[in-house]
Amino acid sequence: MKQFFVTCLFLTLFLHLAWGQEQILPVPSHRPSPAQQKQIARKYGMFIHFGLNTFQDQEWTDGSKPASSYRPTTVDTDQWIRAAKEAGMKYVILTAKHHEGFCLWDSKYTEYDVASSGNTTNVIESIAKSCKKYDIGLGLYYSLWDRKVNADVKDPGKDAAYNEYMLRQLDELIDIVQPHTNIVEFWFDGGWEKENYRWPVKEIYQTIKSRQPDCQIGINWTIGLPDNPDAHPVLPENQQDGYPIRYFPSDFRLGDPYLPADNDPKVFTHEGKEYYMPWESTICISERWFYNTTDKKYKPVDELAKLYHQCTKNDNILILNCPPDRSGKIRTKDIQLLKELQEKIQ
């Protein structure tokens, strides 16, 4: 791996914790913080699943597919963001790294990235520039589970090295985006692959918030059960006020792809303190997250409008998935449906 020296990892992780940085944590409250209020006001955004899986006709791959198989003919991030803007969306979330570990930027810490692929465009930098151009918020999806770098996820002895790998990559992503725009959300996934306490959630929160204070951080399947904080899944319809936060600290709840209950609870607990946490829904405009040659069935616009209203009432948020195809552009049908939906909900 490029410039990745395992012998330095444990020392670096120690320094992360020992530099004397004041720990950043959410403030207990029954009402949304100013940053949460901004998230709630965004209300509606676009999920953009794009990457190695776009070229495999698979939703999840295992890290064995060659980086060279990622080969979009272009990466038209202006088209993606323009489509979101014209649909009335306020932000987008892009899959910076999915479960297979392929990175949409040139990472110092792995060769499984765009620099080794069939199209070396730094997609993170490109979308950051497009978001600034069209005045759209940028969020990033990052999978905690990495089937390429951390194949031995069940082995606790590998945790320290991989945790440091993640923290370094999060710093890289902020370095790329920050000259152009802010990151409004980090959307983390894949935590179910090992016990929640083994993930460096406080270090992740600290790394991001120390540089992007208003960035909202969520980890999929956020809430546990009173008698088992690591219970998975706890569906939104079964969540109640006071249930434990499975991944603390975090700012909002996720449970992909389920919808919030009517009058869903908002106040959850950690170590006896209560925290306000809105819900963010994730829905596919068609049937698949990543582009797939067999993905031909779209949700009717009336169904999408019904889903929009269910997902955005009660101070909750919706991101609607519209995957770019192998040409690096969002499909014509997606754009048509987004326009029709905008007419119904505006």
Number of C-alpha atoms within 10 A of each C-alpha: 12 9 9 12 10 13 9 11 17 14 11 14 18 11 11 16 13 9 8 8 10 9 12 16 14 13 12 16 14 13 14 21 18 10 15 20 14 15 26 20 14 18 21 25 25 29 26 24 25 28 32 32 24 25 19 17 16 15 16 16 18 15 20 10 17 13 21 16 17 25 20 23 13 12 23 18 22 18 15 24 28 17 20 25 19 14 22 17 23 21 25 26 24 25 23 23 26 30 21 24 25 31 25 27 23 20 21 14 18 20 16 24 26 24 19 16 20 14 19 18 17 18 22 23 21 18 23 25 19 22 24 15 14 14 15 22 22 28 26 22 21 25 22 24 24 23 20 18 18 20 14 13 16 12 10 11 10 13 17 15 18 21 22 23 19 18 20 17 20 17 14 16 21 18 13 17 18 14 11 17 21 20 24 23 24 21 21 21 22 16 18 15 12 15 12 16 11 12 18 20 17 15 19 19 25 22 19 23 17 14 15 16 16 19 23 22 21 25 27 22 25 27 29 21 19 14 9 11 18 22 18 15 15 16 17 21 13 12 19 16 14 19 22 28 25 24 25 22 22 21 25 24 26 25 22 15 12 15 22 26 16 12 9 20 21 24 22 25 19 17 8 8 13 20 25 22 26 23 27 27 23 22 23 19 23 19 16 21 24 27 26 20 13 9 13 10 10 15 13 13 17 12 10 22 18 12 16 21 14 18 26 21 15 18 20 25 25 26 24 24 24 28 28 27 21 21 13 20 19 21 16 10 14 18 17 12 18 23 17 17 20 15 12 13 12 7
